[in-house]
Amino acid sequence: MSHVPTSESTEVVEPVGHVQIVYLGPVAPHWECRMVYGDEEQIQAFVDRVDARLRFLPPHDPQFRRNRERVNRDAEREALIVEWNLGYDEEPAQA
């Protein structure tokens, strides 16, 4: 039985845009999306979807983690780089 690589495992897609998603604080709206580069129409459509998923969710809300993953998958499909700024370091502490 031979293994045939799929296009998903070998295809490298160059990013077509970059968006920063910044947590603004505890008062809604909690998030701001900033375009770094890319097609304005594509970025705006993406930002509209991000806004619909995150507008009233602070990062400590349990729904935030699920919606953040949806945003990340959406960005991957669109070949966009997403940079999250939650206002704190997300790296787990080393013991």
C-alpha positions as CSV (number, residue, x, y, z in Angstrom):
1,M,0.0,0.0,0.0
2,S,1.6,3.2,-1.1
3,H,1.1,6.6,0.5
4,V,0.0,9.3,-1.9
5,P,0.4,12.8,-0.4
6,T,-2.7,15.0,-0.6
7,S,-2.6,18.5,-1.9
8,E,-3.4,19.7,1.7
9,S,-0.2,18.2,3.1
10,T,2.1,19.5,0.3
11,E,0.6,22.7,-0.9
12,V,2.1,25.9,0.6
13,V,0.0,29.0,0.0
14,E,1.5,32.4,0.2
15,P,-0.4,34.8,2.4
16,V,-2.4,37.4,0.6
17,G,-3.1,39.7,3.6
18,H,-2.3,40.3,7.2
19,V,-4.8,41.4,9.9
20,Q,-4.1,42.3,13.6
21,I,-6.9,41.6,16.0
22,V,-6.5,43.8,19.1
23,Y,-8.4,43.4,22.5
24,L,-9.4,47.0,23.5
25,G,-10.6,46.2,27.0
26,P,-13.6,45.3,29.1
27,V,-16.1,47.8,27.5
28,A,-17.8,46.6,24.3
29,P,-16.9,46.6,21.5
30,H,-13.9,44.6,22.8
31,W,-12.0,44.2,19.6
32,E,-10.5,46.2,16.8
33,C,-9.2,44.7,13.5
34,R,-6.3,46.5,11.7
35,M,-5.3,45.7,8.2
36,V,-1.5,45.4,7.8
37,Y,-1.6,44.6,4.0
38,G,-3.9,42.9,1.5
39,D,-6.9,43.5,-0.7
40,E,-9.2,46.0,1.1
41,E,-12.4,44.3,-0.1
42,Q,-11.2,40.8,1.0
43,I,-9.9,42.1,4.4
44,Q,-13.1,44.1,5.0
45,A,-15.3,40.9,4.4
46,F,-13.0,39.0,6.8
47,V,-13.2,41.8,9.4
48,D,-17.0,41.8,9.1
49,R,-17.1,38.1,9.9
50,V,-14.6,38.5,12.8
51,D,-16.7,41.3,14.2
52,A,-19.8,39.1,14.1
53,R,-18.0,36.4,16.1
54,L,-16.2,38.5,18.6
55,R,-17.9,41.9,19.2
56,F,-19.4,41.2,22.6
57,L,-16.9,38.4,23.8
58,P,-14.1,39.3,26.1
59,P,-11.1,36.9,26.0
60,H,-12.0,35.3,29.3
61,D,-15.5,34.2,28.0
62,P,-15.7,30.4,27.3
63,Q,-17.2,31.1,23.9
64,F,-14.2,33.2,22.9
65,R,-11.9,30.2,22.5
66,R,-14.3,28.5,20.1
67,N,-14.9,31.6,18.1
68,R,-11.2,32.4,18.0
69,E,-10.5,29.0,16.4
70,R,-13.3,29.7,13.8
71,V,-11.6,33.0,13.0
72,N,-8.2,31.3,12.6
73,R,-9.7,28.6,10.3
74,D,-11.5,31.3,8.3
75,A,-8.2,33.2,7.9
76,E,-6.4,30.0,6.9
77,R,-9.0,29.4,4.1
78,E,-8.6,33.0,3.0
79,A,-4.7,32.8,3.1
80,L,-4.6,35.6,5.6
81,I,-2.1,36.0,8.5
82,V,-3.9,36.8,11.7
83,E,-2.0,38.3,14.6
84,W,-3.8,38.3,18.0
85,N,-3.0,41.0,20.6
86,L,-4.9,40.1,23.8
87,G,-2.9,42.5,26.0
88,Y,-1.1,39.8,27.8
89,D,1.5,37.0,27.0
90,E,-0.3,33.8,26.0
91,E,2.7,31.5,26.4
92,P,2.2,29.0,29.3
93,A,4.5,29.5,32.2
94,Q,7.4,27.0,32.3
95,A,7.7,24.9,35.5
